[in-house]
Amino acid sequence: MYDFQYVKPANLYDAVAAMGSEDAQALSGGQTLTPTMKQRLAQPGTLVDLTGVPELKGIEVGPDSVTIKAATRHVEVERSAELRAAIPALVELASRIGDPQVRNRGTIGGSVANNDPSACYPAAVMALDGVVVTNNREISASDFFQGVYATALEENEIVTAVRFRRPDSASYQKFVQPASRFALTGVFLAKFGPEARVAVTGASENGVFRHAGLEQALSASFTAAAADPVAVSADGMIQDLHGTPAYRAHLIKVMTKRAVQACGG
Amino acid sequence: MPSVSMVVNGRQVSGEVEGRTLLVEFLREQLRMTGTHVGCDTSQCGACVVHVNGESVKSCSIFAMAASGAEVATIEGVANADGTLSVLQQAFQDHHGLQCGFCTPGMVMSAADLLKINPNPSETEVREWLEGNICRCTGYHNIVKAILSAAATLRGEAVAAE
């Protein structure tokens, strides 16, 4: 790993200022960034550790929405009784990220800012009509995620929170790649009144996406059978040693149907 | 170089580190506490698990500077004050929960965290908790047995020796 300057600001103002240094990179839990730096795939000049910024911590459950501050760790989401009552699918999702030690460090802000094509949280943000809040604006999920490891974040911009709309019901179904514990294919389904939203992670070469055909079918009839006639194309799906595009396309439908059943449909 | 200080197994320590110095490197190379192992160095295997402020973490994936001011607990601090093995360590011995022993420090630190959070885990919960700890010798069976046995002992239940 190349050396860098490590700074740990105590408030958001100082954190934003530190991000102005040359080749600065935000560090949250570091469960992705640290291994990446060991492989010399990233070589920041300054690492800005955000875990000491109090403005970036906490969970707020409101009547219509839930806000999780960016430096909130997966373990805190996993163990939040308030959140479990509001959006249990989100708690389930957090409890199955990586392993306990990774969950003790990794954060929601780091996950969405990194936008790994197989990460779990981006699917939740897309399906739950989420908004990514930064130090200077709010970005809707569909604008925020821009392909594999790409987001709408500008230089020096820091994710401060993620806000989710509270659904009537939701479920996250993850088909785990057993070595990495990332999603080989994961589907986050959320139901708002008659509207069904289906977000898919781990499958597409363009990262997280919503499946219009499945959404349309499930919004018309919220049953597992309604997904059967929907065509799920293998075009643009990931091909790797763990699965073919056709396999992933098949998994999308299977995971979607399981999610519908988990939601009582 | 920046200096860092923290409390390791109850002892105040400090040293000069680079930004890139990992916590495990600080423990092993500066403090010469080599009980914490580096296996994969990619945060997969769990041989490097220590506790930071009471929570199990992978010390190969945390910078030493990020643990500045923290309370760190390592395998060297697990035995009883008189040098005898702790209940958990003894259970690993009694149940043959190790063969080559390389993963054991991480296994013990990880299991200790589990038993603190959940004093009465099911076998499934133990196995799921060990997701981030890889053992290439035992097949996990005896590790799971050891942890369940230690949990029972710590709850004050009589445990039959194998």
Contacts between the chains, C-beta under 8 A, distances in Angstrom:
chain1	res1	chain2	res2	distance
A	1	B	20	4.7
A	2	B	20	7.1
A	3	B	18	5.1
A	3	B	19	5.7
A	3	B	20	4.8
A	4	B	19	4.7
A	4	B	20	6.3
A	5	B	19	5.6
A	6	B	2	7.0
A	6	B	19	3.9
A	6	B	63	6.2
A	6	B	65	4.4
A	6	B	66	7.6
A	8	B	65	7.2
A	8	B	66	7.4
A	8	B	68	7.5
A	27	B	66	7.8
A	30	B	61	6.0
A	30	B	62	6.6
A	30	B	63	7.3
A	30	B	66	7.2
A	31	B	43	6.3
A	31	B	61	5.9
A	34	B	22	7.8
A	34	B	43	7.1
A	34	B	60	7.9
A	34	B	61	4.5
A	34	B	62	7.4
A	34	B	63	7.5
A	35	B	42	5.2
A	35	B	43	5.7
A	35	B	61	6.8
A	37	B	20	7.6
A	38	B	41	6.7
A	38	B	42	7.3
A	47	B	19	6.5
A	47	B	63	7.6
A	49	B	63	7.9
A	49	B	65	7.6
A	49	B	66	5.8
A	51	B	66	7.2
A	75	B	55	7.6
A	98	B	131	7.9
A	98	B	132	6.9
A	99	B	46	7.4
A	99	B	131	4.1
A	99	B	132	2.7
A	99	B	133	7.8
A	100	B	56	6.5
A	100	B	110	7.2
A	100	B	113	7.2
A	100	B	114	7.6
A	100	B	129	5.7
A	100	B	131	7.1
A	100	B	132	6.1
A	101	B	43	7.8
A	101	B	46	6.6
A	101	B	49	5.9
A	101	B	56	5.3
A	101	B	57	5.3
A	101	B	58	4.8
A	101	B	110	7.0
A	101	B	132	4.9
A	102	B	43	6.8
A	102	B	58	7.3
A	102	B	132	6.4
A	104	B	55	4.7
A	104	B	56	6.3
A	104	B	57	5.2
A	105	B	57	5.6
A	105	B	58	7.7
A	105	B	61	7.0
A	105	B	62	6.9
A	179	B	44	7.9
A	181	B	131	6.9
